[in-house]
Amino acid sequence: MLENILLGFQTSLTPENLLWCFAGVLLGTVIGMLPGLGATTGVAILLPLTLTMEPVTALIMLAGIYYGCQYGGTIAAVLIATPGDANAVATVVDGYALARKGQAGKALAIAAIGSFVAAIASLVLLMLVAAPIASVALKFGPAEMLAIMIMGLLTIISFSGDNLAKGLVMAGLGIFLSTIGMSSGFVEARFTFGSINLLGGIDFVVVMIGVFAVGEVVSQIGDGGVKPIRTRMRDMMIRGKDVKDSMPAILRGSGIGFLLGCLPGAGSTLAALVGYGVEKQVSPNRKMFGKGAIQGVASAESANNAAANANFVPTLALGIPGGTTTAVLLGAFVMYGIQPGPLLFDDQPALVWGLLTSFFIGNVILLVLNLPLAPAFAQVLRLPYRYLYPAILFFSMLGAYAVQNNLFALPVLFVAGVAGFFFKKFDYPTAPLILGVVLGPMVEKALVQTSSYADGDLTVLFKEPLSLGILILTVVIMLVPKLVGRFSRDRTAEAATPTPVA
């Protein structure tokens, strides 16, 4: 192991590889800040530029774009409530709330620290247990994946705020929107009303940008415009106490993100949502979630970045993409004449370990680059909104068009924006809507596969040991903290009740 790590650093620390790693991280951060682009689009767009590079150099640069985009999406999520990618949806909830309190710098700083800790922890785990975990992940069949998706859907409880009924309504609306277009596993069109543009469905990124970005702009204009934030620089700086308070959330998020990221096809979005949902259930500061809890940002970001690294477990060890971005990277491997799989670690150790150690170097660059700049990024919120609103709308339209390369995305964007305005006006939580749109196709696919695999008998969920274990764990995560909290309140109330004097 030590020899492999040393070989990896010898490969990744060459001047050329360091330069392209830095370029990838920087480009990724910028791309991630633009609504709708995200890591998958960024890697796909810049892939042709790497054709003349050595394979290891090209992969190091593309990987740098991947995790650079994760933090870039966080910047947009915190500052303008516009997730650059679906991975940052959970970050919006508390990140933007902190920004409205004048603590955007603090939110961005803890995101950078959480991302770094998660990346390093997941990288160590990736080096140690990639092969064993990949073999376990290979045992996950349709029933196990459906159980994981049910766990993801149940995080609606965490995103619904004080009104679970409204959260369920919004999640149901999101799942309905996800069914528009061709049905999974069949050749039937649903809810298209004869429109060719709806055959491919409604892209969740367009809905996400519309609800969050355009909806926020319309809402602020409807309220006469909110005054730019005027806060002191020291209020935007993170303190040691904030880091200490957030460290348990970072570690929990890292563990959840790594485990979910190892599953083929799960991606980072599910990990971020589940990480945030679990943290809200177990955090001592759970009452502040949704109102500006720094632990909410820490858990979502650490789970997101741990999953981004863990996505390489099935990609490298099995040749199966861990998510959409690693699917593009898998294409890059093939393009360079490299066959990912169990033999890759033995056949090309310099390439594999050079790539893995570059994750460490890239995340150090990301931390050094963005941690000091967090307060500077937060200065965007001090701009007069007559300048900020047009910029948000312009980049929202640009991002929506870039996602589908179709003008039909623009009316969908503005309909979603108007809907987002009314959701905010009548206090309907928007995160469950996005959760439904994102997870809907995944749940449907897993449901169809499970039904086909079990001949329509969905009780197979309770017959397979792994899927049953996942469902039991889900119930424990969702119910136990609530029961413990209620028991503690009852005990406190009982202790506070004066004993009657005889």
KOLTORKE-73814 format. One record per residue: residue in one letter; x, z, y of N, C-alpha, C, CB in turn. Coordinates in steps of 0.02 Angstrom, whole numbers, plus 50000, padded with zeros to 5 digits. Glycine has a CB too. Layout:
// residues N
AXZYXZYXZYXZY;...
This chain:
// residues 502
M500425000049940500005000050000500435000050063499535006150000;L500955004450064501395004850123501774998350133501885010750115;E501994995350078502354988950083501894983650112502624986750014;N501274983650090500794978650116500654979750190500134979150076;I500594986050210500464987550281501054985450324500314995150291;L501664986850300502264984850337502294977250342502904987650304;L502144973850287502134966550287501614964050338501984963750216;G501044967450340500514965450388500744966150460499894969550376;F501064971750476501294972750545501854967850563501534979950555;Q502284966350515502804961250528502494954550546503254960450467;T501924953050515501574946750529501204946950595501094945150472;S500824952350606500394952650665500754954350730499844957650654;L501364957150725501734959150786502204953750811502124965450772;T502184947750784502584942350812502314940650882502574936050766;P502734938450928502494936950997501894932250999503054934051038;E501924926950957501374922050958500714925250936501554916150912;N500734929150881500124932250857499864937550904500244935250788;L500314941250936500104946150987499754942751045500704950251012;L500034937251068499754933551125499044931151109500204927651143;W498954928151049498294925451032497794930951015498354920650973;C498054936650991497614942350981497334944851048497994948050944;F497774945351098497564947451165497074942351194498184948151211;A497224935951185496774930751211496094931151178497074923751199;G496084932351112495444932851077495034938751101495564933451003;V495354944551110495004950551133494714949451203495474956651133;L495124946551247494904945351316494324940351318495494942751359;L494404934851282493864929751280493234932751250494084923651240;G493314936751197492744939851165492364944451211492954943551104;T492724948351251492404952951299491984949051350492934957251335;V492274943651375491924939551425491314936251393492394934151455;I491394933351334490834929951300490284934951284491084926451235;G490474940951261489984946051244489564948251302490314951851214;M489834947851363489474949951422488914945051442489954950751480;L488964938851417488474933751435487874934251388488784926751432;P487274935251414486684936151372486574930251325486064937151415;G486464931851261486274926651214486854923451175485914921451248;L487464924051200488014920751165488224924751104488614919751213;G488544930351114488724934651058489304932051017488134935451013;A489504936050967490104934650928490044928250888490254940350882;T489474927150856489394921250813489484914750853488704921250779;T489134914450910489194908450953489904907750980488694908751011;G490194913351002490874913151029491384910550979491084919951053;V491354913150918491824910850866491704903550849491754915250803;A491064901550844490904894650826491134889750880490144893850815;I491044891750945491244887251000491994886351002490994890151067;L492374891850991493104891550999493474889850935493354898151025;L493114889250880493424887550816493834881050819492894887050762;P493574875650850493974869450851494644870150887493574863950885;L494704875050934495324875950971495894878550926495224880751029;T495714881250867496224884250823496494879450770495934890350789;L496264873250772496444868550718497204867150715496074862050727;T497544867650772498264866250773498684872450761498454863050839;M498374878250753498744884450744498894885650670498344890350773;E499364890250658499464892750591498834896650569500094897350586;P498644896350505498034899750484497994907050503497964899150410;V498534910850493498514918050509498424919150583499144921550484;T498744915050625498674915650698497964914050719499174910950734;A497694908750690497004906750707496504912250688496824900250672;L496584915050629496124920250605496184926550647496244921850531;I496794928250668496894934150711496534933150778497654935350723;M496584927150806496244925750869495484926050861496454918950896;L495234922950808494504922850797494234929850784494334918150738;A494614933850747494414940850735494404944750800494874944250683;G494894943350844494914946550910494304944850951495544944550948;I494074938650948493464936650982492874940550954493334928950976;Y492874941450888492324944950854492234951950880492444945150778;Y492754956050876492654962950899492704963750975493164967550866;G492994958851009492964958951082492244957951106493414953551112;C491874953551072491174952351089490744958651080490894946751045;Q490924962851032490534968951021490534973151085490824972950961;Y491124973951116491164978051176490874974351236491884980151190;G490974967851240490684963951295489934964551296490884956651289;G489614964451237488894965251234488674972051258488654964151163;T489104977151247488944983851270488944984251347489454988851242;I489404980751379489434980851452488784978251482490024976551477;A488544972651456487914969851481487324974351464487794962851452;A487334977451406486784981851385486734987951430486884984251313;V487294990751449487304996851490487144995151563487985000351486;L487434989851589487374988551661486714985251681487934984151684;I486484980451641485884976751662485344976651608486074969651681;A485394981351560484894981951507484794975451469484234984251536;T485324971551462485284965051429485804964851373485404959251479;P485604966151310486094965951256486384959051249485764968151190;G487044958551250487364952051241487214949351172488104952551252;D487084953851124486934951951056486464957251027487594951451012;A486154955650970485674960350941486014966950922485334957350879;N486674966750910487034972750891486994978150945487764971150878;A486884976151008486884980951063486194983351083487224977851123;V485674981551044484994983651061484944991251064484484980751011;A485224994651014485185001951012485555005051071485465004550946;T486085001751095486475004451150486085004451215487115000551159;V485634999551223485244999051285484845005451298484764993051281;V484565008351245484085013851253484375019451295483875016451185;D484965021951276485265027451314485795025151363485575032451266;G486115019351349486625016851394486355015051462486965010751364;Y485785011551464485495009651528485195015651563484955004251518;A484925020351524484665026551554485235030451589484325030951501;L485815030551559486395033851590486605030051653486995034151541;A486575023351650486755019351709486295020751767486735011851692;R485645021551754485165022951808485275029851837484445022351782;K485635034151801485805040851827486475040851863485815045951770;G486785034851868487435034451901488015036051854487455039051959;Q487895035651788488415037451740488595031551695488195043351697;A488575025551724488735019551685489455019651661488615013251728;G489915021951703490615022251683490715026751623491035024751741;K490355032351623490395037051567490145033751503489995043451582;A489575030151508489295026751450489785021451423488625023551467;L490085017551467490545012351446491185015351416490725007751505;A491405020951445492015024151419491905026951349492235029751467;I491335030251338491215033151272491105027451221490615037951273;A490825021851245490745016151200491435013551179490345010551235;A491905013151226492575010751210492935015651163492985009851274;I492865022151176493195027051133492875027151064493145034151164;G492205027051062491855026950998492025020750957491105027351008;S492055015050991492225008850957492925009150928492175002951006;F493395012150966494085012550943494145017150882494535015150999;V493845023150887493885027850831493565024850769493535034550849;A492985021650778492635018650721493035012950691491945016050743;A493345008950734493745003350710494335005750669493984998950768;I494675010950694495265013450658495055016750592495655018450702;A494525020950594494295024250533494075019150481493715029150549;S493695014150503493445009150456494025004750430492915004750489;L494535003750472495104999750451495485003250395495574998250510;V495585009850404495915013850351495515013450286495995021250374;L494855014350291494435013950232494455006850202493705015850250;L494465001850246494484994950223495114993650182494464990050282;M495684996250205496314995350169496324999050102496894997650212;L495995004950102496035009250042495535007149988495915016450062;V494925005450010494385004849959494034998149961493875010349970;A494354993049989494014986549995493794983949926494474981350028;A494244983949878494074981149813493544985349776494704980649770;P493624992149771493104995949736492414995449768493305003249733;I492394995749836491744995449871491434988549862491824997149946;A491844983449863491584976649853491264976049784492144971449861;S491554979149733491264978849666490604982549662491754981549615;V490544988149699489914991949702489384987849740490014998849735;A489594984949797489124981049837488854975049798489464978549902;L489264972549751489054966849711488464968649665489644964249670;K488384975249651487844977649609487174978049646488014984349579;F487194977249712486584977549752486184971149741486744978649828;G485624971949707485184966249696484614966149746484904966449625;P484094962149734483534961749781483194968449794483024956849754;A483094972449742482754978949750483144983549796482634982249683;E483804983749786484224988149827484234985849900484944988349799;M484254979149910484254976649979483584977950013484404969149979;L483034977549975482384979150003482344986550023481814977449953;A482634990849983482644998050000483044999250064482955002149942;I483604995650071484004996150133483594993850193484654992050127;M483224988350185482824985850240482254990650259482534978950222;I481974993950208481464999050222481765004750263481145001750156;M482375006650246482725011750285482795009550357483415013350254;G482985003050366483065000450434482415000550472483334993350431;L481864998550439481214998450473480985005350493480694995250428;L481155010350453480925017150468481285020150528481025021550408;T481825016750551482135019250613481685018150673482815015750624;I481115014650662480615014050715480425020950741479985010450689;I480415025850697480255032750717480715035050772480295037550656;S481355033150768481845035350817481805031650882482545034650789;F481525025550881481495021450942480815021850976481655014350925;S480355025750949479665025850975479555030951030479195027150920;G480055035051045479965040051097479455045251076479755036751162;D479045047451125478565052751112477915050151082478415056551175;N477825043551080477195040651056477325036050997476835036851113;L477265038950937477405035050877476915029350868477395039550816;A476285030350888475775025150879475965018850918475085027650903;K476185019750981476395014051021477005010650990476555016151093;G477455014650964478045011850931477865007650871478525017350911;L477385009950832477175006150773476824999650793476705010450730;V476425000050847476094993950872476614988750892475624995550932;M477124991050929477644986350952478044983550893478114989851001;A478194987850844478564985450786478144980350747478754991350740;G477484981650742477044976850708477024970250744476344979750703;L477014970450811477034964250851477684960550838476954965850926;G478244964150835478884961050822478904957750754479434966150828;I478644961150703478624958250635478184952050634478374963450584;F477614952250671477184946350674477554940450705476544947950715;L477914941550760478294936150793478814933250745478634938750857;S479094937650703479614935250657479324930750602479974941150625;T478664930950592478364926750539478194919750563477724930150512;I478244918450629478094911850655478614906850630478074911850734;G478384901150606478834896050580478774895350505479554897650599;M479294892750473479294891650401479354898350365479864886950380;S478944899250313478954905550276479564905750230478304906350235;S479814911850220480404912850179480244911550106480674919950188;G480634907050075480544905550004479994900549990480394911749968;F479644898150042479094893350032479194887550082478394896750042;V478734882750080478794876950125478184876550170478874870450084;E477874882150185477284882150227477454884550297476734886750197;A477144881250347477234883250417476684888250436477224877050465;R476874893450473476384898550491476364899450567476574905250458;F475754899750594475634901250665475994896550712475844908350679;T476084890250692476424885450735475934881550777476844880750694;F475284881350757474764877850794474954870550808474614881450860;G475304867650759475484860550765476084859150808474914856750791;S476414864350835476994863250879477624862550837477064869150928;I477984857050850478614855950815479134861150836478884848850829;N479094863250899479574867950926479544874750891479474868851000;L478964876350862478884882950830479044882850755478174885350840;L479204876950728479354876550657479964880750638479464869350636;G480444880950684481054884950671480964892250688481624882150710;G480364894150709480244901050727480444902550799480614905750680;I480334908750820480534911050887481174915050879479964915350921;D481694912950910482344916250903482324923150935482904911950936;F482554928050896482524934950920482964936150981482714939850865;V483494932250988483934933151046483574931151110484584928851038;V483174925751108482784923651167482274929051185482434916851153;V481924931651134481434937051147481784943151176481064938951081;M482354944751148482734950651170482954950051243483354951651126;I483214944151262483424943151331482814943451378483794936351338;G482274940251357481674940251399481394947151410481144935851368;V481304950951356481004957651361481444962351401480874960551291;F482084962351386482524967151420482734964751489483144968251377;A483034958751494483324956651558482794954251607483824951051546;V482414949151588481914946351634481364951551647481604939951604;G481164955151594480654960351603480884965751651480484963551536;E481524967651648481784972751694481794970151766482494974851673;V482004963951775482014961051842481314960651872482334953951840;V480834958151832480134957651856479864964551872479694954251803;S480034969451831479804976251842480074979151907479994980751783;Q480724978051919481034980751980480764977252042481794979951976;I480654970652037480364967052094479654969452107480374959352081;G479274970652053478594973152061478564979952093478254973551994;D479104983852084479124990452116479444990252185479514995352072;G479554984052210479874983452275480624983452273479644988852320;G480904983452211481634983452204481924990452208481954979052257;V482324992252159482644998752159483274998352202482815001152087;K483405003552239484005003452281484625003652236484015009352330;P485155000052256485775000252217486015007452208486314995952250;I486325008752152486565015452137487135017252184486785016152064;R487075022952216487605025552259487845032052227487355026652332;T488405031752196488665037652162489415038052172488485037552087;R489675043952165490395044952174490775042452113490555052452186;M491395040352125491805037752071491905043052017492485035352098;R491975049352037492105054551987491505055651940492275061052022;D490895053751964490315054351921490315049051865489675053751962;M490705043751876490735038351827491295039451776490835031651862;M491705044651787492265045851742492045050351684492845049151781;I492305049051625492145053051567492585059251565492225049051502;R492285064851542492645071151538492815072651465492235076851569;G493295077151456493495079151389492905082151350494065084151391;K492465085851385491885088951352491415083651324491515093451401;D491335078051362490905072651339491175069651274490845067151393;V491835068751272492145065951211492065070751153492895064451223;K492175077251166492105082351113491395082651087492315089351140;D490905082551132490205082751112489995076551072489755083551172;S490325070851087490135064551055490495063250990490265058851102;M491025067050976491435065550917491045066050851492025070250914;P490615071150840490225071150778489785064850771489785077350774;A489485062650827489075056650825489495050550809488705055650892;I490095050250836490545044550823490735044350749491185045150867;L490895050150721491105050450651490525048650604491385057350633;R489925051350620489345049650578489185042150583488725053850600;G489195039550644489065032450654489575028150618489065030750728;S490205030250619490735026450585490605026050510491425029550599;G490415031850481490285031950409489695027550390490165039050386;I489145028250428488545024250413488695016850423487965026350458;G489035015150478489195008150492489625005050439489535007550559;F490125008850414490565006050363490195004750298491155010850350;L489775009550277489415008750214488935002850216489035015150197;L488555002250271488074996750277488434990050289487584998050334;G488994990350324489364984150338489664981150275489904985550387;C489764985250223490054982750161489554978650120490304988550118;L488904979150137488394975550099488384968250120487704978750108;P488424963550073488404956450091487774954650129488464952150028;G487864951550187487294949150226486974954250271486784946550180;A487174960550268486834965750308487024965150382487024972750282;G487654963350397487854962550467487914969150504487364958150502;S488024968750570488144974650611487504977250644488644973150665;T487004972950652486394975050688486044980750652485924969050695;L485944979850586485614985050547486004991550550485544982750473;A486664991150548487084997150550486995000950616487824995350539;A486984997250672486905000350737486225003750743486984995150793;L485705000450718485025003250722484955009550679484504998050701;V485215009150617485165014850572485615020550597485375012850500;G486205018950622486655024050649486325027950706487305020950673;Y486005024250751485665027550807485075031750781485415022250858;G484695028850734484105032350708484295038850673483735027950660;V484815038650632485035044650598485285049950648485595043050547;E485665047750697485935052450747485375055950785486395048850796;K484855052150801484295055350836483955060650794483785050050857;Q483975059850729483665064750684484085071050677483535061650616;V484745070350677485185075950661485535079050721485695073850611;S485535075650778485905078050836485585084350867485945072550889;P485995089250886485735095050921485435093250990486285100350931;N485645087351015485415085051081484865079751075486005082251121;R484485079951019484005074551004483465073851056483685075850936;K483295079151094482765078651144482955074151202482605085551170;M483605073151212483845068851268483885061551248484515071251292;F483805059951184483855053051162483295048851194483825052551085;G483485043251220483015038951256483005040451330482325039751228;K483305046051350483315048051421484015048051450482995054951429;G484505046251408485195046151432485645050751394485215047851505;A485605050651327486045054751284486675050951270485685056851218;I487245053851287487875050351276488015049551201488455054251310;Q487735054251161487815053651088487455047451061487545059951053;G486915045351094486555039351072486995033251079485925038451112;V487355032751135487815027151145488385027551095488095027151217;A488655033551085489225034451040489055032550969489465041651042;S488475034650945488285033250875488165025850864487665037250855;A487795022650910487635015550902488265011250904487155013250957;E488705012750951489315008650959489805009650902489645010251025;S489875015950879490345017050824490085013950759490455024650814;A489425014350747489135011150688489215003550691488395012950680;N489105000750750489164993550761489874991150745488984991750833;N490374994550772491064992250764491344993750694491504995450816;A491134999350665491345000750596491064995350549491105007750573;A490434993350561490134988150519490484981450529489384987450535;A490694980050591491044973650605491674973150562491224973050680;N492044978650556492644978650514492454978350440493074984750527;A491934982350422491744982750351491454976050326491224988250341;N491204971850372490964965250352491494961150317490714961450414;F492134962950329492684959250298492794961350225493324960150337;V492474966950203492554969050133492274963650086492204975850121;P491614961950091491364956650047491664949850063490614956350050;T491834948650127492104942150146492774940850114492164941750222;L493234945650117493904944750090493924945850015494384949450125;A493574951049991493634952949921493194948749874493474960249912;L492634946349900492154942749858492044935449879491504946349856;G492234933849941492084927249967491354926549988492254921949916;I491024932250000490324932350021490294935050092489874936549972;P489994931550140490004934050209489614940550217489704928750256;G489894945150257489554951450270489014950750322490054956650291;G489054945750365488564944550418488624937550444488654949650475;T488264935950498488264929150523488944927050551487724928350577;T489274931750586489924929950615490444928950560490164935450664;T490444933350509490924932450455490764926250413490944938650411;A490134923950416489964917550383490334911750417489194916350384;V490354911950484490734906850522491474907450506490614907550598;L491724913750503492434914850488492594912550416492614922250497;L492114913350371492214910950303492314903350303491614912950258;G491924899950346492014892750354492714891150380491494889950400;A492974895550424493654894450450494164895150394493804899550507;F494074900050350494524900850293494554894350252494304906750248;V493964891850236493924885750196494244879850232493194884050178;M494134879550298494414874150339495174874250337494154874750411;Y495464880350333496194880850330496464880350259496414887450361;G496024878950210496234878250141496354884850106496854874250138;I496024890150129496104896850100495454898650064496284902150154;Q495504901150003494914902949964494854910549960494944899849893;P494394913550000494304920849995494034922749927493824923350051;G494194928749906493974931149840494454936249813493894925249792;P494354938549752494774943849723495514942149720494534945349654;L495684935749713496394933849707496754933149774496444927349669;L496364933349829496664932149895497194937449912496124932049948;F497054943849894497524949249910498194948349875497214956049891;D498174945349815498794944249777499134937749796498664944349702;D498724932549809499014925949822499304925249892498484920649813;Q498984928349942499214927650012499214934450047498764922550050;P499644938950025499644945650054499834945750128500134950050017;A500284941250149500484941250220499894939450265501054936250232;L499484934650243498904932650283498384938250285498594926250254;V498224941150226497704946350223497904952550263497564948350150;W498504954950250498714961150283498904959950356499304964250246;G499134953950371499244952250442498594952450481499574945450448;L498064949750449497404949750481497144956950489496904945550440;L497214960950436496954967850438497314972150489497004971050369;T497974971650492498354975650541498224973150612499104975350526;S498034966750620497874964250687497244967550714497794956550686;F496804970050669496214973750692496434979950730495754975650632;F496944983350703497194989350737497484987550805497734992850694;I497904982450807498214980350870497694978050920498734974650858;G497214974050897496684971550941496264977050971496254966650905;N496104982150930495694987650956496084992051004495424991750899;V496744992650994497154996251044497144992351110497894997051019;I497224985751106497194981551167496514982351201497324974051150;L495974982351160495304983051187495214989651223494794982451130;L495474995051194495425001651225495825002051290495675007151176;V496444999651287496874999851346496594995351402497584997651328;L496294989851382496034985051431495394987651464495894978351397;N494944990551424494274992051449494154999251470493784990251398;L494525004051442494405011051461494545012251535494835015651419;P495115009951562495215010951634494735006851678495935009151652;L494475001351649494044996951689493304998951687494114989851664;A493145004051646492435005951640492125007751708492365011951592;P492445011951749492155013351815492105007151859492555018651850;A492605002551851492584996451891492004991951870493254992551884;F491884991351805491294987651781490654990651810491274987551704;A490634997351813490035000851836489884999351909490115008251826;Q490384996951946490274995352017489774989652026490944993552051;V489664985851972489174980451976488494983151998489104976851907;L488344989251977487694992251994487634993952068487594998451952;R488184993652104488154995152175487994988852216488814998152199;L487994983052184487834976852219487114976952243487964970752174;P486964974252302486264973552323485894969252272486214970352394;Y485284971252256484924967852203484694960852222484324971952183;R484714959152286484554952252304485094947452279484464951552381;Y485694950052265486224945952235486224946752159486914947952264;L486074952752135486124954152063485554950852024486124961652052;Y484934951152050484364948352014484444940851999483734949552054;P484614936652048484704929452033485244928251980484874925652096;A485784932251983486314931451934486074933151864486924935851952;I485684938551858485414940551793484954935051766485034947251798;L484524932451808484054927251786484424920851766483544925651842;F484934919051805485314912951790485654913551722485844911651844;F486004919151710486354919951646485864920851589486834925851649;S485284923751602484774924351550484524917451529484174928651576;M484384913151577484164906351560484714902451524483944902551623;L485334903351548485904899951517485984902151444486554901251556;G485944908751433486014911451366485454909251320486044918951368;A484824909251345484254907251304484314899951283483594908351342;Y484524895751331484604888551315485174887551265484744884551380;A485724891451273486304890651229486134892551157486884894851255;V485684897351148485514899551081485194894051040485044905651084;Q484714890451070484334885351033484494878251054483604886651041;N484864877451109485024870851135484384866751144485514867151088;N483874870251169483214867251175482864870251236482794868351110;L482574865951278482234868451338481614872651322482024862551382;F481354872051261480784876051241480934883451244480544874051171;A481584885151240481774892251243481604895351311482524892951229;L481594891251364481484894051431480774896651441481624888751484;P480244892951423479574895951428479494902051384479044890851411;V479804901951324479774907851281480104913851316480114906451212;L480664912451349481034917651385480594920851438481664914751417;F480254916851477479864919551533479214922851509479694914051584;V478914920351456478334923851427478554930651402478024919651368;A479124930951368479374937351344479534941951403480004936351300;G479784939051458479944943051518479324946151549480294938751569;V478794942151555478154944751582477874950151536477644938951591;A477914948751470477684953751422478094960251429477734951051349;G478744959451438479174965251448478974969351508479894963151454;F478764965951562478534969351622477924973751607478354964251677;F477434970851570476834974651554476974980351504476294970051525;F477444979051458477624984351412477904990451450478144981851360;K478324989051499478624994451537478094997851581479204991851581;K477644993851610477134996551655476665001351618476724990751686;F476494999551555476035003751517476395008151466475524999351481;D477045008851475477445013651437477435012151362477195020651449;Y477525005851343477605003951273478355002951260477194997451255;P478645006351211479365005651199479544998651174479605010851148;T480054995751203480234988751185480724988351126480544985351245;A481104993751114481594993451059481254992250991481984999951057;P480684995450975480364993950911480154986650904479764998450901;L479964983450959479784976350958480384972250934479554973951027;I480964973450965481564969750946481764971350875482144971350994;L481684977650856481834979750788481414975850738481714987350779;G480764974950753480334971050709480524963750706479624971650733;V480694960750764480884953650765481534952550727480964951250838;V482014957150733482654956350700482604957550625483174961150731;L482274962950606482254964850536481704961250496482154972350530;G481204958550532480644955150497480874949950447480204951950547;P481274945050466481494939950418481904942850361481904934550453;M482324947950376482724951150323482274954650272483214956250353;V481774958250298481304961750253480914956750211480824966250294;E480674951350243480284946350206480694943150151480014940950254;K481314941350168481744938250119481864942950059482424936250151;A482024949350075482144954250021481514955349981482394960850051;L480924955350014480294956449979480134950649932479724957250030;V480234944549956480104938649914480584938549853480194932049955;Q481214940149865481704940049811481554945549760482414941049839;T481354951549785481194957049739480574955449698481094963549779;S480074952649731479454950849696479594945549642478924948349746;S480004940649658480184935449610480584938349552480574929749644;Y481054942649570481504945749520481114950149471482054949849554;A480594953749497480224958549456479544955949435480124965049494;D479424949449442478784946349423478194949749459478674946849347;G478294951149523477754953949564477674961449559477124950849545;D478084964849518478034972049510478504975649558478194974049436;L478244977749616478664980849667478844988049650478324980549734;T478544990749596478744997549575479464997549550478265000249521;V479764991649544480464991249524480904995049574480694983849520;L480664995949635481024999849685481155006949661480645000049751;F480685009649621480735016549597481045016849527480055019849598;K481155011149497481435010949430482195009949430481105005549390;E482435006349482483155005149488483485011349519483304998749530;P483995014249487484295020449513484555019849585484855022549469;L484895014249601485185013449668484635013049721485625007249671;S484125008949709483585008249759483195014749766483105002549739;L483075018349712482735024849715483145029849755482585027549645;G483795029849743484245034349781484225032849855484955033749755;I484205026349873484185024549944483535026849976484265016849952;L482975026049940482325028149967482295035749975481755025849920;I482565039449927482585046749932483015048849992482855049949867;L483585045550000484025047050057483665045650123484665042950053;T483275040250125482895038550185482405044050203482525031950176;V482035046550153481555051950164481905058150189481155053450099;V482475059750159482855065650179483065065150252483465066650134;I483345059350270483585058350339483025058750389483935051550344;M482435056150372481885055950419481495062550425481415050450400;L481435066150369480995071950368481355078650375480595071950306;V481925079450342482255085950340482415088650410482885085450300;P482725084650456482865087350523482235089850559483205082150565;K481675086250550481055088250583480805094950554480505082750575;L480845095650487480615101750455481055107650475480605101050379;V481715106550478482175111750498482045113850570482905109450490;G481925108750614481785110250684481145114250692481725103850724;R480625112450655479995116150659480085123250633479445112450618;F480455124050578480575130650551480955135050600480965130150485;S481455131950634481855135750683481415137850742482445131550708;R480965133450765480525135150821480055140850801480125129050844;D479795140450738479345145750715479695152450712479055143950647;R480325152350688480705158550683480855161350752481355157450645;T481015156750800481165158950868480535161950900481425153150911;A479965158750890479345161250919479165168050888478775156250908;E479295168750822479145174950788479585180650814479225174150713;A480225178950826480685184050852480515186150923481405181550850;A480235181250961480075182651031479415186551039480035176051070;T479005186650986478365190150990478475197650987477895188050932;P478255201551038478375208751039478015212250983478155211651106;T478345217050954478035220950900477555226050931478575224650858;P476925226250907476435230950935476635238150923475745229650907;V476545242150973476725249250969476145253150938476905252151039;A476285257150887475755260950854475495266450900476005264050788;
